Amino acid sequence: MFDQENFASRLEAGHPIYILMEEHKLLLQFGKKFKAIIAELTEKDLENRSEKLKNLEHLLQHFKDSESHYLREENVLFPYIEKHGLTGPPKAMWMEHDLIRGIKKEIYQVYENRSQLAFSAFFEKLGSKAEELQQMLSSHFDKENNVLFPASLRLLNEDEWKKIKIEFNEIGYCCFTPEEATRLTEAEEVEARAVVANEIQFETGSFTVHELETLLNSLPIDITFVDKNDEVRYFSQTKERIFVRTKAVLGRKVQNCHPEKSVHVVNQILEDFKNGKRDVAEFWINLNQRLIYIRYFPVRDSDGNYLGCLEVTQDITDIKKIEGEKRLLD
């Protein structure tokens, strides 16, 4: 029988797996508290109802904040595991992440629409979804703690874990993550980087590497380049990146950067680009009350040879509001 407590005790407080497992414990506790509060509430309990609803809202915020937990796994841990040939379990875990997101979304909707429901119907629906979430979290965390995490410790070396910790910190943590887990040592804060100062010559000019990198990061758009082998080769690091990108995805198949349910769309776009059937694929979505415009372009040389795909993501919310003219500098 796998000794989870002993396994966790062998990890340092700052180790990425220790962090994830501590968050697992806390999320299960929150789920248990959430169910308990719902069970305590009754239609006649007017005196304590307001306070208990506040407690529910506090726990709901924890559930919303837990998104960074899943993003760290999907965008950092999973790519490192896949580089060692273990691809099935990360895909399965990502699919379960999306199931968890779906249940949480339903919980948020029930709570936000509570004024439209009778008291008994509201708590019946909320209680049912809370039970569903708790069962899903328990099953999912058990698989990660007992299978995925021990496998990752066998596969990854010390240098890889240091890089993972740095990238975990770049994405950020949940509001409930233990502070001692997130603290970096001085050595962990220093990431080795080779800086090449020579100029890169183009037909219409030149840049130093530093100038070119800074220019790309200054663009008012996010760009990601996927090469002809469907592997992620580069992404810009703008100040307000819309979608999470980490260095762990470099060299990763782009299909593995998307949930299984949308891989067929990715493959269709790439196939059309490679066959010359399409010169652009574009989508727009609403995200956090902002309109996000996402475009994909094939990158071809002067002879028409396919070199890869460029993803361009832009927040166009404010652009859509532009009217008339502006000729003077404010």
C-alpha positions in Angstrom: 0.0 0.0 0.0 1.4 3.4 -1.0 2.3 5.5 2.1 1.3 9.0 1.0 2.1 10.7 4.2 5.6 9.2 4.3 6.1 10.1 0.7 5.2 13.7 1.3 7.3 14.0 4.4 10.4 13.2 2.3 10.0 16.2 0.2 11.2 19.7 1.1 8.5 22.3 1.7 9.5 24.2 -1.5 9.4 21.2 -3.8 6.8 21.5 -6.6 5.3 18.1 -5.7 5.1 19.1 -2.0 3.3 22.3 -3.0 0.7 20.5 -5.2 0.1 17.9 -2.5 -0.5 20.5 0.2 -2.9 22.2 -2.1 -4.7 18.9 -2.6 -5.2 18.6 1.1 -6.5 22.1 1.5 -8.9 21.8 -1.5 -10.4 18.6 0.0 -10.8 20.4 3.3 -12.6 23.3 1.6 -14.9 20.9 -0.2 -15.7 19.2 3.0 -16.4 22.5 4.7 -18.6 23.6 1.8 -20.7 20.5 2.1 -21.0 20.9 5.8 -22.2 24.5 5.7 -24.9 23.5 3.1 -26.0 20.7 5.3 -26.3 23.0 8.3 -28.5 25.6 6.5 -32.2 25.3 6.8 -35.0 27.4 5.4 -36.0 28.6 8.9 -32.4 29.4 10.0 -32.7 33.1 9.1 -30.5 34.3 12.0 -27.4 32.4 10.8 -28.1 32.2 7.1 -26.3 35.5 6.2 -23.1 34.5 8.0 -23.1 31.0 6.5 -23.6 32.4 3.0 -20.6 34.6 3.5 -18.6 31.5 4.5 -19.8 29.8 1.3 -18.7 32.8 -0.7 -15.2 32.6 0.9 -14.9 29.0 0.0 -16.1 29.7 -3.6 -13.3 32.2 -3.9 -10.8 29.5 -2.9 -12.2 27.2 -5.6 -11.9 30.0 -8.2 -8.4 30.8 -7.0 -7.4 27.1 -7.4 -7.2 27.6 -11.2 -3.5 28.4 -10.8 -3.0 24.9 -9.3 -4.2 23.3 -12.5 -2.4 25.7 -14.8 0.9 24.9 -13.1 0.3 21.2 -13.7 -0.8 21.6 -17.3 1.8 24.2 -18.4 4.8 23.1 -16.4 4.7 19.7 -14.8 3.0 17.8 -17.6 5.4 19.1 -20.4 8.4 18.0 -18.4 6.9 14.5 -17.8 6.0 14.2 -21.5 9.6 14.9 -22.5 10.5 11.6 -20.7 8.0 9.7 -22.8 5.1 9.5 -20.3 2.2 11.1 -22.3 -0.9 9.2 -21.4 -1.3 10.1 -17.7 -0.9 13.9 -18.2 -3.5 13.8 -21.0 -5.9 11.9 -18.7 -5.3 14.3 -15.8 -5.9 17.3 -18.0 -9.2 15.8 -19.2 -10.2 15.5 -15.5 -9.1 19.1 -14.9 -11.7 20.2 -17.5 -14.3 18.0 -15.8 -13.5 19.7 -12.4 -13.8 23.1 -14.1 -17.2 22.2 -15.5 -18.5 21.2 -12.1 -17.2 24.3 -10.5 -18.7 26.5 -13.2 -22.1 24.8 -12.5 -21.7 25.6 -8.8 -20.9 29.2 -9.5 -24.0 29.5 -11.7 -26.3 28.0 -9.1 -25.0 30.3 -6.5 -25.2 33.4 -8.6 -28.8 32.6 -9.6 -29.9 31.8 -6.1 -32.4 34.7 -6.0 -34.3 33.0 -8.9 -34.7 29.7 -7.0 -36.8 28.7 -4.0 -34.6 28.2 -1.0 -35.0 24.4 -0.9 -34.3 24.1 -4.7 -31.2 26.3 -4.4 -29.6 24.2 -1.6 -30.7 20.9 -3.2 -28.9 21.9 -6.4 -25.9 23.4 -4.6 -25.6 20.4 -2.3 -25.7 17.9 -5.2 -23.0 19.8 -7.1 -20.9 20.1 -4.0 -21.0 16.3 -3.5 -20.1 15.8 -7.1 -17.1 18.1 -6.8 -15.9 16.5 -3.7 -16.0 13.0 -5.2 -14.3 14.2 -8.3 -11.5 16.0 -6.4 -11.0 13.0 -4.1 -10.7 10.6 -7.0 -8.5 12.9 -9.1 -6.1 13.9 -6.3 -5.7 10.2 -5.4 -4.5 9.4 -8.9 -2.1 12.3 -8.9 -0.7 11.7 -5.4 -0.4 7.9 -5.8 0.5 7.5 -9.5 1.5 10.6 -11.4 3.6 12.4 -8.7 5.7 9.3 -7.7 6.3 8.6 -11.4 7.4 12.3 -12.0 9.9 12.0 -9.1 11.4 8.9 -10.7 11.6 10.5 -14.2 12.8 14.1 -13.5 16.2 15.1 -12.3 17.2 17.8 -9.8 17.9 20.4 -12.4 14.5 19.9 -14.0 12.8 20.3 -10.6 14.6 23.6 -10.1 13.4 24.9 -13.4 9.9 23.7 -12.6 9.9 25.6 -9.3 11.0 28.8 -11.1 8.2 28.4 -13.6 5.7 27.6 -10.9 6.6 30.9 -9.3 6.1 32.7 -12.7 2.5 31.5 -12.9 1.8 32.1 -9.3 0.0 30.3 -6.5 -3.4 30.0 -4.9 -4.4 32.4 -2.1 -4.3 29.4 0.3 -0.9 27.9 -0.7 1.4 27.7 2.3 3.8 30.6 2.3 6.8 28.5 3.1 6.2 26.4 0.0 6.4 29.4 -2.3 9.5 31.0 -0.9 12.6 30.7 -3.2 16.2 30.4 -2.1 18.7 32.8 -3.7 20.0 30.0 -5.8 16.6 29.2 -7.1 16.0 32.8 -8.1 19.0 32.8 -10.5 18.2 31.1 -13.8 21.1 30.4 -16.1 20.8 32.1 -19.4 23.3 32.4 -22.3 23.3 35.9 -23.6 24.7 36.3 -27.1 25.6 39.9 -28.0 26.3 39.5 -31.7 23.9 41.1 -34.3 21.4 39.2 -36.4 21.4 40.5 -39.9 18.2 40.8 -42.0 17.6 42.0 -45.5 16.2 45.3 -44.2 18.3 45.8 -41.1 19.8 44.2 -38.0 19.3 43.7 -34.3 21.3 42.5 -31.4 19.7 39.5 -29.7 18.8 41.7 -26.7 17.2 44.3 -29.0 15.2 41.7 -30.9 14.0 39.9 -27.8 13.0 43.2 -26.2 11.2 44.4 -29.3 9.2 41.1 -29.5 8.2 41.4 -25.9 7.1 45.1 -26.5 4.5 44.2 -29.1 0.9 44.8 -28.1 0.1 41.2 -29.0 1.2 37.7 -27.8 2.9 35.6 -30.3 3.8 31.9 -30.3 5.7 30.1 -33.0 5.2 26.4 -33.7 7.7 24.8 -36.2 7.0 22.5 -39.2 7.2 19.5 -36.9 4.4 20.9 -34.7 6.7 21.7 -31.8 6.6 24.9 -29.8 9.8 26.8 -30.5 9.2 30.4 -29.2 6.7 32.6 -27.4 6.9 36.3 -26.6 6.7 37.6 -23.0 4.5 40.7 -23.1 3.7 42.5 -19.8 0.1 41.4 -19.7 0.1 38.0 -21.4 -3.4 36.7 -22.0 -2.8 33.0 -21.9 -0.3 31.2 -19.8 3.0 30.2 -21.5 6.0 28.7 -19.7 9.4 27.6 -20.9 8.4 24.1 -20.1 6.3 24.0 -23.3 9.3 24.6 -25.6 9.9 21.5 -27.7 6.5 20.2 -26.8 4.1 19.1 -29.5 1.5 21.8 -29.9 -1.3 19.1 -29.8 -0.3 18.4 -26.2 -0.7 22.1 -25.3 -4.5 21.8 -25.8 -7.2 19.7 -24.1 -8.1 16.5 -25.9 -11.5 17.9 -27.0 -9.9 20.6 -29.2 -6.9 18.7 -30.6 -8.9 17.8 -33.8 -9.3 21.5 -34.5 -5.6 22.1 -34.0 -4.7 19.3 -36.4 -7.2 20.5 -39.0 -5.7 24.0 -39.0 -2.1 22.7 -39.3 -3.1 20.3 -42.0 -4.7 23.1 -44.0 -1.7 25.3 -43.6 0.7 22.6 -44.7 -1.4 21.8 -47.7 -1.8 25.4 -48.7 -5.6 25.3 -48.3 -5.8 28.1 -45.7 -3.8 31.3 -45.0 -5.4 32.2 -41.7 -7.6 30.7 -39.0 -9.3 33.1 -36.6 -11.4 33.0 -33.5 -12.6 35.4 -30.9 -13.8 34.7 -27.4 -15.0 36.6 -24.3 -12.6 36.1 -21.4 -13.0 38.0 -18.1 -15.2 40.5 -19.8 -12.6 41.2 -22.4 -12.8 40.4 -26.1 -9.9 38.3 -27.2 -8.9 37.9 -30.9 -6.9 34.8 -31.7 -5.4 34.3 -35.2 -3.2 31.6 -36.7 -1.0 32.2 -39.8 1.1 29.7 -41.8 4.8 30.8 -42.0 6.1 30.1 -45.5 9.4 31.1 -47.1 9.7 32.8 -50.5 9.5 29.4 -52.2 6.3 28.6 -50.4 7.8 26.0 -48.2 6.0 25.6 -44.9 8.2 26.5 -41.9 5.6 26.6 -39.1 2.6 28.3 -37.6 2.4 31.7 -35.9 -0.3 32.3 -33.2 -1.2 35.9 -32.6 -3.4 36.8 -29.6 -4.7 40.3 -28.9 -7.1 42.0 -26.5 -9.3 44.1 -28.9 -11.9 45.3 -26.3 -10.7 48.9 -26.4 -9.9 48.9 -30.1 -13.6 48.1 -30.8 -14.6 51.2 -28.9 -12.6 53.6 -31.2 -14.7 56.1 -33.1 -13.9 59.2 -35.2 -10.3 60.5 -35.3 -7.5 61.3 -33.0 -4.8 63.5 -34.5 -3.2 65.1 -31.4 -1.1 63.6 -28.6 -2.8 63.9 -25.2 
